[in-house]
Amino acid sequence: MSIRPKVTVISSKMLKGRHACTLWDVRGEDPDEELASKNWRDRNRGGPVRNQSDHDNCWIYASTDVYSSYRFINGEDDHFRVLSAKYLTFYVSEDERQITTLSENRRMDHMCHGFPVIKGLEFIQDNGVPEEERPSDATDGYMSCISSPPKRVQPVFKFGKDVKFCESSKIEALYAMLLHQPVAANMILYHPEYFRRYPYRPTSEESWYDGLHSVLVLQVVKVQGKWVALVKLSHGEGAGAGGYMYISLTKMILDVEYITDDEAMGLILDDEEKPVARPSLLLRDFTGVDYGANQN
């Protein structure tokens, strides 16, 4: 990608104060004609808009939806089978749940936690995941991630042992996986833009950075001459436009106030701040089923 000289500087509210961020455009990679004609939202192949409510588990919604779409598109199911977010919240990582319990920033009524999407996919492959227990949990969110854990022993669905996964921030990897089915990704999350209808990007000094948020990529399409991704969100139909959003595939962001020494940066930055301490696309960490793309 070659960088265009024009940049936009915004003063962004970070988790620890206000930092100046730079936005600029890059020349994006064009998808081939076959991919440009794909839209996995059609015929419900990307599933319904779900709602994680106030839980910190967007990665679970992305990983279960990747698996549900895999089953539907490859003929293992005749419909999009909604799988249990609550089950994975309780059982993917007991260690992370304990770390959350001990964290000084913990919300007292929560033990949910952030995690890479690929960890959810690997758990499903190794241990399986049941269907959503109550249909309302898919659209309204479930009440507690502490009490009333799901039964550990129950019928579950698993990826086959021969299925391989890909995790990459290369656009080429996104395109290769998206030819076959929806793909999970992380967006650089800003408020209040997340709950607005227009194409997504931080817009002003009132923009508030809130770390990474996992979404499901359904399509790449040109909007006003630039490539964007249509993604499904996981905060109900009130987020974006009815639960969907267009995110630029050619917009880069960088917090210009961070130092660049790797060792020092690891000491001073929280995990939530690191994504913007290096130049990053607004959409990154593309994760899904590797159909032989070899784009790691």
GILIN-V930758 format. One record per run of one state. SS is the DSSP state (helix for helix, strand for strand, loop for the rest). FROM is the first residue (numbers start at 1). TO is the last residue. If there is no record, write none. Layout:
SS/FROM/TO ; SS/FROM/TO
//
This chain:
loop/1/2 ; strand/3/14 ; loop/15/16 ; strand/17/26 ; loop/27/32 ; helix/33/36 ; loop/37/41 ; helix/42/44 ; loop/45/50 ; strand/51/51 ; loop/52/57 ; helix/58/73 ; loop/74/82 ; strand/83/83 ; loop/84/84 ; helix/85/91 ; loop/92/93 ; helix/94/102 ; loop/103/116 ; helix/117/127 ; loop/128/128 ; strand/129/129 ; loop/130/130 ; strand/131/131 ; loop/132/134 ; helix/135/140 ; loop/141/156 ; strand/157/157 ; loop/158/163 ; strand/164/168 ; loop/169/170 ; helix/171/178 ; loop/179/182 ; strand/183/191 ; loop/192/192 ; helix/193/195 ; loop/196/199 ; strand/200/200 ; loop/201/207 ; strand/208/223 ; loop/224/225 ; strand/226/232 ; loop/233/234 ; strand/235/235 ; helix/236/238 ; loop/239/240 ; strand/241/241 ; loop/242/243 ; strand/244/248 ; loop/249/250 ; strand/251/255 ; loop/256/261 ; helix/262/268 ; loop/269/270 ; helix/271/274 ; loop/275/279 ; strand/280/281 ; loop/282/282 ; strand/283/290 ; loop/291/296
//
